[in-house]
């Protein structure tokens, strides 16, 4: 019987052999040029969280007397040093995160060019996501939102200072102001015409955690997306005209298990335009983890499998041009194959992927930012305290910030 690792390798080889609209540069190299660590056990004052977990996970005792600074799902640069980092719902599901406040963090990030000077990540402020006017269907009196209401997996900031957040639970898009207050009802995600036959008689995408399904016993049979399969990536075009939203997983009944959808949204009207693209991931169990805009028509797409540590295989960044009738993927960076020529890391007993042949063996690399046409910033969602990809099997992962230099400039 094939192991999961061998099965995935065979699947990848078959996909590459068939072409699948993918153009890979066999001479592609990526170099680590900066690195900073926020320790896994970083906890800030707040409510006691994790009361439905535990009592121990990876050596950590739960509940936590405060809120772990973890679950980074999206990043926005305010300037060269200040960044906003969105936290997801907390511990991964609607059921296990009812005590986790929804929030984004304000961080000051400094990554020197030399490995002799350690990188620095400093938390400076927190903005809570709330719904004081009760626009959302599940908001309790008072407007306090937790990981039992939304799963924020991506956000973008408009010129007017407001934000659109991609919610994985619904899925939906949520509009909030600069204070984190929801300012209008959630926008559901339409089913595109090519996939309507797999929609289970719904015109919108719904996971079992959609507000209209989550309290129904037959939710799993009515949902057309799997749980945690909703909106994962958002990208704002440089001209501010459109937001592109990616659906993480395939629809439940779609026979094409590698098919994903990227939809165009107009923030000026607060509605989807009807324009969309179908995108093919590298293997059936691969998710779209992040989107980032390079130009008004070119996107970066971060794909990842569900493996960590030695089982981490597909953690890749591709480039696509939305002007193409059929999307052609060009590999930009393989996060499992990075050079550390400058020596930012050293081999370490029991650790995976440190040293000259560096890799990013986390379950969920999720934050992606273009710094310039040859430089990317990538951050993992460390799923604290569950994930242990860097130092398995029982050491919770840190939040790791890496700056990468690409040999080939991104498409203009």
C-alpha positions in Angstrom: 0.0 0.0 0.0 1.3 3.5 -0.9 2.1 5.8 2.0 0.5 9.3 1.9 3.9 10.8 0.9 4.4 8.4 -2.0 0.8 8.8 -3.1 1.2 12.6 -3.2 4.5 12.3 -5.1 2.8 10.1 -7.7 -0.1 12.5 -8.0 2.2 15.4 -8.6 4.2 13.6 -11.2 1.0 12.7 -13.0 -0.2 16.3 -13.0 3.1 17.5 -14.3 3.2 14.9 -17.0 -0.3 15.9 -18.2 0.8 19.6 -18.5 -2.2 21.0 -16.6 -1.5 24.5 -17.9 1.6 24.8 -15.7 4.9 26.3 -16.8 7.8 25.5 -14.4 11.3 26.9 -14.6 13.7 24.0 -13.7 16.5 26.5 -12.9 14.4 28.5 -10.4 16.2 29.3 -7.2 15.0 31.3 -4.2 17.3 32.7 -1.5 16.5 33.5 2.2 17.6 37.2 2.8 15.9 37.9 6.2 14.2 36.1 9.0 12.4 37.0 12.3 10.7 34.8 14.9 7.8 35.5 17.2 7.9 32.7 19.8 5.0 30.2 19.8 4.2 30.9 23.5 3.6 34.6 23.0 0.4 35.4 25.0 -1.2 38.8 25.6 -3.7 39.8 28.3 -7.2 39.0 27.5 -10.0 36.5 28.3 -9.2 32.9 29.2 -9.3 30.9 25.9 -9.2 27.3 24.9 -11.6 26.0 27.5 -13.1 23.4 25.2 -9.7 22.0 24.3 -7.0 20.2 26.2 -6.2 19.7 28.9 -2.8 19.3 27.3 -1.7 19.8 23.6 2.0 19.5 22.6 3.1 20.0 26.2 0.9 23.1 26.7 -1.7 23.2 29.5 -5.1 24.6 28.5 -7.1 26.8 28.9 -4.7 29.8 28.4 -4.9 32.7 30.8 -4.8 35.2 28.0 -4.9 35.1 24.2 -2.1 33.4 22.2 -0.7 35.6 19.4 -1.0 33.2 16.6 -3.2 32.1 13.7 -1.8 34.7 11.3 -3.9 34.4 8.1 -3.2 37.6 6.2 -0.9 40.6 6.2 -1.1 44.3 5.1 1.9 46.7 5.0 1.2 50.2 6.3 4.8 51.3 5.7 8.2 49.7 5.6 8.1 48.6 9.2 4.5 48.6 10.4 2.2 45.8 9.4 -1.3 44.5 10.2 -1.6 40.8 10.7 -5.1 39.2 10.8 -5.8 36.4 13.2 -8.1 33.5 12.1 -10.9 32.3 14.3 -8.5 30.8 16.9 -8.2 27.1 17.1 -9.7 26.1 13.7 -13.4 25.3 14.1 -16.6 27.0 15.1 -17.0 24.5 18.0 -13.6 24.9 19.6 -13.1 28.7 19.6 -16.2 30.3 21.2 -13.9 32.2 23.7 -11.4 33.5 21.2 -11.9 37.3 20.4 -11.6 38.1 16.7 -8.8 40.7 16.1 -5.9 41.9 14.0 -2.5 42.8 15.3 -0.3 45.8 14.7 3.3 44.7 14.4 6.6 46.5 13.9 8.8 44.3 11.8 12.6 44.6 11.3 14.6 42.1 9.3 18.2 43.2 8.8 20.1 42.0 5.7 22.8 40.4 7.8 22.3 37.2 9.8 24.6 38.8 12.5 21.7 41.0 13.6 18.5 39.1 14.7 15.2 40.1 13.2 12.6 41.7 15.4 8.9 41.4 15.6 7.2 43.7 18.1 3.5 43.8 18.9 2.3 47.4 19.3 -1.5 47.3 19.2 -4.6 45.2 18.7 -7.9 46.0 16.9 -10.9 43.9 17.8 -13.4 42.9 15.1 -16.9 43.6 16.4 -20.5 44.0 15.1 -22.1 46.8 17.3 -25.0 47.4 14.9 -25.7 43.6 14.6 -25.4 43.4 10.8 -24.4 39.7 10.9 -27.0 37.0 11.5 -25.2 35.3 14.4 -23.9 38.3 16.3 -25.0 38.3 20.0 -26.3 41.3 21.8 -23.4 43.7 22.5 -21.7 43.0 19.2 -18.8 40.9 20.5 -17.5 38.5 17.9 -15.5 35.3 18.6 -14.2 32.4 16.7 -17.7 30.8 16.9 -19.0 33.5 14.5 -16.5 34.1 11.8 -13.2 32.6 10.5 -11.2 35.6 9.1 -8.7 34.2 6.7 -7.8 37.2 4.6 -8.2 41.0 4.4 -7.4 44.0 2.2 -7.4 47.7 3.0 -9.1 50.2 0.8 -8.1 53.8 0.1 -10.9 55.0 2.4 -9.3 53.1 5.3 -12.0 50.4 5.5 -11.3 46.7 5.2 -12.9 43.7 3.5 -12.4 40.4 5.3 -12.7 37.0 3.7 -14.6 34.6 6.0 -14.0 30.9 5.6 -17.1 29.7 7.6 -19.9 31.1 5.4 -18.1 31.7 3.2 -18.7 35.5 2.9 -17.0 38.9 2.6 -17.3 41.2 5.6 -16.9 45.0 5.4 -15.4 46.7 8.5 -14.1 50.1 9.3 -10.7 51.1 10.7 -11.9 50.4 14.2 -12.9 46.8 13.3 -16.6 47.5 13.4 -18.8 45.6 10.8 -20.5 48.3 8.7 -23.0 46.4 6.5 -24.4 42.8 6.1 -22.2 40.0 4.9 -21.9 39.4 1.2 -22.5 35.8 0.2 -20.3 34.1 -2.4 -22.1 33.2 -5.7 -21.8 29.9 -7.4 -20.2 30.4 -10.8 -22.2 29.0 -13.8 -19.7 26.2 -14.6 -20.2 24.8 -11.1 -24.0 25.3 -10.7 -24.8 21.6 -11.3 -22.8 20.8 -8.2 -24.4 23.5 -6.0 -27.1 21.4 -4.4 -29.8 23.8 -5.6 -28.1 26.8 -4.0 -27.1 30.0 -5.8 -24.4 30.7 -3.2 -21.5 28.7 -1.8 -22.2 27.3 1.7 -20.2 25.2 4.1 -21.9 23.4 6.9 -21.0 26.5 9.0 -23.0 29.0 6.9 -25.3 30.9 9.2 -28.4 29.4 7.4 -27.1 25.9 7.9 -25.1 25.7 11.1 -28.0 24.9 13.4 -29.5 22.3 11.1 -29.0 18.6 11.6 -28.8 18.0 7.8 -26.2 20.8 7.3 -23.6 18.4 5.9 -26.0 17.2 3.3 -27.2 20.7 2.3 -23.7 22.3 2.1 -22.0 22.5 -1.3 -18.6 23.2 0.2 -16.7 21.2 2.9 -16.2 22.7 6.3 -13.2 25.1 6.3 -13.4 25.2 2.5 -14.5 28.8 2.0 -12.8 32.1 1.2 -9.1 31.8 2.1 -7.4 34.5 -0.1 -8.1 38.1 -1.0 -6.1 40.4 -3.2 -6.7 44.1 -4.0 -5.5 45.3 -7.3 -3.0 48.2 -7.2 -5.5 50.6 -8.8 -8.0 49.7 -6.0 -10.8 48.8 -8.5 -11.2 45.1 -7.8 -10.8 42.5 -5.1 -10.1 38.9 -6.1 -11.3 36.2 -3.7 -10.2 32.6 -3.9 -12.2 29.6 -2.7 -9.9 27.2 -0.8 -11.3 23.8 -1.6 -13.4 22.0 -4.3 -17.1 21.9 -4.1 -18.4 18.7 -2.4 -19.8 17.1 -5.5 -17.4 18.5 -8.1 -15.7 15.5 -9.8 -12.7 17.7 -10.7 -11.0 17.6 -7.3 -8.2 20.0 -8.3 -10.6 22.7 -9.5 -10.8 26.0 -7.5 -12.4 29.3 -8.2 -11.1 32.9 -8.1 -13.9 35.5 -8.2 -13.8 39.3 -9.0 -15.5 41.6 -6.5 -16.2 45.4 -6.9 -15.8 47.2 -3.5 -17.4 50.3 -4.9 -20.7 48.5 -5.4 -20.2 45.9 -2.7 -21.0 43.1 -5.2 -19.4 40.4 -7.3 -19.1 41.3 -10.9 -19.7 37.9 -12.4 -16.1 37.7 -13.7 -14.2 34.7 -12.5 -11.4 32.2 -13.3 -11.1 28.5 -12.7 -7.8 27.5 -11.3 -6.1 24.1 -11.1 -4.2 23.2 -7.9 -1.4 20.6 -8.0 -3.2 17.8 -6.3 -6.7 17.0 -4.9 -5.8 17.7 -1.2 -4.1 21.0 -2.0 -5.7 24.3 -0.8 -5.3 27.8 -2.0 -3.8 29.5 1.1 -3.3 33.0 -0.1 -3.6 35.5 -2.9 -1.5 38.6 -3.6 -1.7 41.1 -6.5 1.4 41.9 -8.5 -0.5 44.1 -11.0 -4.1 44.8 -12.0 -4.2 41.5 -13.9 -1.4 39.4 -12.4 -1.8 37.4 -9.1 0.4 35.3 -6.9 -1.3 32.1 -5.7 0.1 30.2 -2.7 -0.8 26.5 -2.7 -0.3 24.2 0.2 -1.0 20.6 1.1 -2.0 19.4 4.6 1.4 17.9 5.5 3.9 19.3 8.0 7.5 18.4 8.9 8.7 15.5 6.7 5.2 15.1 5.2 5.2 18.7 3.9 5.5 18.4 0.1 3.5 21.2 -1.7 4.1 24.7 -0.4 4.4 26.7 -3.6 3.8 30.1 -4.9 2.6 30.5 -8.5 2.0 33.4 -10.8 -1.1 33.7 -13.1 -2.3 36.3 -15.5 -6.0 36.9 -15.3 -6.0 38.2 -18.9 -5.3 34.7 -20.1 -8.5 32.8 -21.2 -7.2 29.7 -19.5 -4.9 30.4 -16.5 -1.3 29.2 -17.0 0.6 28.7 -13.8 4.2 29.8 -13.6 6.2 28.6 -10.5 7.6 31.6 -8.6 8.9 29.9 -5.4 9.0 26.4 -3.9 8.9 27.0 -0.1 10.3 23.6 0.4 13.4 24.3 -1.6 15.1 27.6 -0.5 18.8 28.4 -0.3 20.2 30.0 2.8 23.5 31.1 1.4 24.0 33.9 3.9 23.6 31.6 7.0 20.4 33.0 8.6 19.8 29.5 10.0 21.9 26.6 11.1 21.2 22.9 11.1 19.7 21.9 14.4 19.2 18.4 15.8 15.6 17.4 15.6 14.6 20.4 13.4 13.5 20.2 9.8 14.6 22.6 7.1 17.2 24.7 8.8 20.7 25.4 7.3 21.9 25.9 3.7 19.1 23.8 2.3 16.3 25.8 4.0 12.6 24.9 3.8 9.3 26.1 5.3 7.7 22.8 6.5 4.6 24.2 8.1 1.0 23.0 7.5 -0.2 26.5 6.7 2.1 29.2 5.1 -0.6 31.8 4.7 0.6 35.4 4.8 2.1 36.6 1.5 3.3 40.1 0.6 5.1 41.4 -2.5 7.9 43.8 -1.3 9.2 44.4 -4.8 9.4 42.5 -8.1 12.1 40.2 -6.7 11.3 40.1 -3.0 8.5 38.4 -1.1 7.6 38.2 2.6 6.0 34.9 3.8 4.6 34.1 7.3 3.1 30.9 8.6 -0.1 30.4 10.5 1.4 28.3 13.4 -2.0 26.9 14.5 -0.8 27.2 18.1 -0.6 24.9 20.0 -1.5 22.1 17.5 1.1 22.3 14.7 4.6 21.0 15.0 6.3 21.2 11.6 9.7 22.7 12.4 10.6 20.6 15.5 8.3 17.6 15.5 6.6 15.8 17.0 5.6 17.8 20.2 7.1 21.3 19.9 4.5 24.0 18.9 5.6 26.0 15.9 6.8 29.6 16.2 5.5 32.4 14.0 8.2 32.6 11.4 8.7 35.6 9.1 10.9 35.1 6.1 12.1 37.5 3.3 12.8 35.8 0.0 14.8 36.9 -3.0 13.6 35.6 -6.4 16.1 34.9 -9.2 13.5 35.9 -11.8 11.5 39.1 -11.4 7.7 38.8 -11.2 5.7 39.6 -14.3 5.0 43.3 -14.5 
